[in-house]
Each structure stands twice: as structure tokens, then as C-alpha cells.
Amino acid sequence: MQVQLFSFKFEKKEPLEINKTILGIDPGSNIMGYGVLKIIKNKAHVVALGVIKTSGFSGHYQKLSHIFDRTLYLVDEYKPDETALEAPFFGKNVQSMLKLGRAQGVAMAASLYRNVPIFEYAPLRIKQAITGNGSATKEQVAYFLKQMYQIEIMPSDLDATDGLATAVCHFLQLKNPASENTTKNWAEFIKKNPGRVR
């Protein structure tokens, strides 16, 4: 019986250097949270965070127009390379879902109007990325962000930190993308990487 030996050569990949600005948005028809991250050589810096409120507008379409205008202002002011949005979660109230979806769509349209690519993340994934717990509260997310970025003055409205959390989640995804070459077993690895088997 002949024994066949394999040797594997694993190439160490250098981490990609990330230099970009990310606009994170937590959409809402009444309050939209946002956060801006500037990435310089893989290090994230908080540039801005806040909220856009539509309480002064009586009609739903006027609110959507205001969201579009203010989001476009943020895009023009901070010139993000990418926009990350929290995807709407599915709730029981259909009307609320419809309004939230429209608010998200308008915020997306403002970024796309300036040719800024869009990325969406589920609320659970964002919380998981920041706190390690997909069911974390808004307060816990805000606390972790304060510790991570030494934010001295936190906004009173937690929608702002949710917007920032969305930007941070996208940044962490850029740093650690899911590998397309992930394999389940050695046979699959050998099939995908014939040049590494000697």
C-alpha cells in the first residue's frame, strides 16, 4: 500500500489598508440617526453623529422630502465613499413598516443620487458587531461605542448612536470580510487550491 503525503503551504495575507469615509444611517420616519466614520490606515475616527427630526412636518411626504434633503446635505458635507443603512425589521404593524421602508428608501436615494454605494445590515448583525450580543439594548450599543471611540459627549437621542453603530458595523465587515475561499473539509480545500498541494 502506497502512502501519499501532502504538504500545505498557507500564504499569509497582509491586511488591506482601508482609507475611506463611511456614513451610517439608522432610518426612521420621525427620527433618523446618523454617524460618520473616517478610516485612516485601518483606524476609525468618529467625525460626526446626530439625528434628523421630522416632527415639525405634518404630512408624511413632507417628512420624506426633509429626510432626502438632509441626507443629501450629509453626503455633500462629509463626502462618504460608502453609505451603510440599518435594514428595516419585520414588525406586526404594517403601516409602521411601510413608513420605515419609505424613509429608508429616501435616504438610500439621496446617497445614490451622488453615486455613493449602499450597504445594508440587519439590526441583529449590527448589535452583534458592536456588543457581541444580537439582542443588546440601544443603551448597551451606545455604551460600547463610547468606550470604543472615547466619545466624551454622547447625544441624548440613541438613534444617533444607532446610526454610528451601522457605520462601525460596515467598517468591521470591511476589515474582516467573509472569505469566499472558506472550505468545509480537506477534500474541498484540495479541490479549490490544487496549487497548494505538493
C-alpha positions in Angstrom: 0.0 0.0 0.0 1.4 3.3 -1.1 1.1 6.3 1.4 0.6 9.6 -0.3 1.8 12.6 1.6 0.5 16.1 1.2 2.2 19.3 2.3 0.2 22.5 2.6 1.6 26.0 2.1 -0.5 28.7 3.6 0.1 32.1 2.3 -0.2 34.9 4.9 -2.3 37.7 3.5 -1.4 41.2 4.5 -4.5 43.1 5.8 -5.9 45.5 3.3 -5.3 49.1 4.2 -8.6 50.9 4.5 -8.8 54.7 3.9 -12.4 55.9 3.4 -15.3 57.7 4.9 -18.5 55.8 5.9 -21.9 57.3 6.5 -24.0 55.2 8.8 -27.8 55.6 8.9 -30.5 54.3 11.2 -33.6 55.2 9.2 -36.8 56.4 10.7 -39.8 58.4 9.5 -39.8 60.6 12.7 -36.1 60.4 13.8 -33.3 59.3 11.6 -29.9 58.7 13.3 -26.6 59.1 11.5 -22.9 58.7 12.2 -19.8 59.4 10.1 -16.6 57.4 10.4 -13.3 58.4 8.8 -11.0 55.5 8.3 -7.3 56.4 8.1 -4.9 53.4 7.7 -7.4 51.0 9.2 -8.1 53.2 12.2 -11.6 54.6 12.6 -12.3 58.1 13.9 -15.7 59.4 14.7 -16.3 62.6 12.7 -20.0 63.3 13.5 -23.2 61.8 14.9 -26.6 63.2 15.3 -30.3 62.9 14.3 -32.6 64.3 11.7 -36.0 65.0 13.1 -39.2 65.4 11.1 -41.6 66.3 14.0 -42.1 69.8 12.5 -43.7 68.4 9.3 -47.3 67.5 9.3 -47.5 65.3 6.2 -45.7 62.1 5.5 -44.5 63.2 2.1 -43.1 66.4 3.6 -41.2 64.3 6.1 -39.7 62.2 3.3 -38.7 65.3 1.4 -36.9 66.6 4.5 -35.1 63.2 5.0 -34.0 63.3 1.4 -32.7 66.9 1.7 -30.9 66.4 5.0 -29.3 63.1 3.9 -28.1 64.8 0.7 -26.7 67.5 2.8 -24.7 64.9 4.9 -23.4 63.3 1.7 -22.3 66.6 0.3 -20.8 67.7 3.7 -18.8 64.6 4.5 -18.4 63.1 1.1 -18.7 59.4 2.2 -17.2 56.7 0.0 -19.9 54.3 1.2 -23.3 54.5 3.0 -24.4 51.8 5.4 -28.0 51.5 6.4 -29.8 49.5 9.0 -32.3 47.3 7.2 -35.9 47.5 8.4 -37.0 44.7 10.7 -40.3 43.0 10.2 -42.9 44.0 12.7 -46.6 43.4 13.1 -47.7 47.0 12.3 -47.9 47.1 8.5 -48.3 50.9 8.4 -45.2 51.5 10.5 -43.2 49.1 8.4 -44.4 50.9 5.2 -43.3 54.3 6.7 -40.0 53.0 7.8 -39.3 51.4 4.4 -40.1 54.6 2.7 -37.8 56.6 5.0 -35.0 54.1 4.3 -35.6 54.2 0.5 -35.5 58.0 0.5 -32.2 58.0 2.5 -30.8 55.4 0.0 -31.9 57.6 -2.9 -30.1 60.6 -1.6 -26.8 58.6 -1.4 -27.4 57.0 -4.8 -28.1 60.5 -6.3 -24.4 61.2 -5.5 -23.3 57.8 -6.7 -22.4 56.6 -3.2 -22.6 52.8 -2.9 -25.2 51.4 -0.4 -24.7 48.5 2.1 -27.5 47.1 4.3 -27.2 45.4 7.7 -29.8 43.7 9.8 -30.3 45.2 13.3 -29.2 41.9 14.9 -26.0 41.9 13.0 -25.2 45.5 13.9 -25.7 44.8 17.6 -23.7 41.6 17.4 -20.8 43.5 15.7 -20.7 46.2 18.4 -21.6 44.3 21.6 -21.2 40.7 20.7 -24.9 40.3 21.6 -27.6 40.4 18.9 -30.3 41.3 21.4 -28.4 44.2 23.1 -30.3 47.3 24.0 -29.8 50.7 22.5 -28.2 51.8 25.8 -25.7 48.9 25.6 -24.8 49.8 22.0 -24.2 53.4 23.0 -22.1 52.4 26.0 -19.8 50.1 23.8 -19.4 52.9 21.2 -18.5 55.4 23.9 -15.8 53.0 25.2 -14.5 52.1 21.7 -14.1 55.6 20.5 -13.7 57.6 23.7 -16.7 59.8 22.9 -16.8 62.4 25.6 -20.2 63.9 24.9 -22.8 61.4 23.9 -26.0 62.5 22.2 -29.2 62.2 24.3 -31.0 60.6 21.4 -29.9 57.0 21.0 -30.9 56.9 17.3 -27.7 58.8 16.7 -25.6 56.1 18.2 -27.6 53.5 16.3 -26.6 55.4 13.1 -22.9 55.4 14.2 -23.2 51.7 15.1 -24.3 50.9 11.5 -21.2 52.7 10.2 -18.9 50.8 12.6 -20.6 47.5 11.6 -19.7 48.2 8.0 -16.1 49.1 8.9 -15.7 45.9 10.8 -17.1 44.0 7.8 -14.5 45.7 5.6 -11.7 44.7 8.0 -12.9 41.1 8.2 -14.8 40.1 5.1 -16.3 36.7 4.9 -13.8 34.7 2.8 -15.0 33.4 -0.5 -12.5 30.5 -0.2 -13.9 29.2 3.1 -14.0 25.4 2.9 -15.8 22.8 5.0 -13.2 19.9 4.8 -9.8 19.0 3.4 -11.2 17.4 0.2 -12.9 20.7 -0.6 -9.8 22.7 0.2 -7.6 20.5 -2.0 -10.1 20.8 -4.9 -10.2 24.6 -4.5 -6.5 25.0 -4.0 -4.6 22.5 -6.2 -1.5 24.7 -6.4 -1.1 24.4 -2.6 -0.8 20.6 -2.6 2.7 19.2 -3.2 
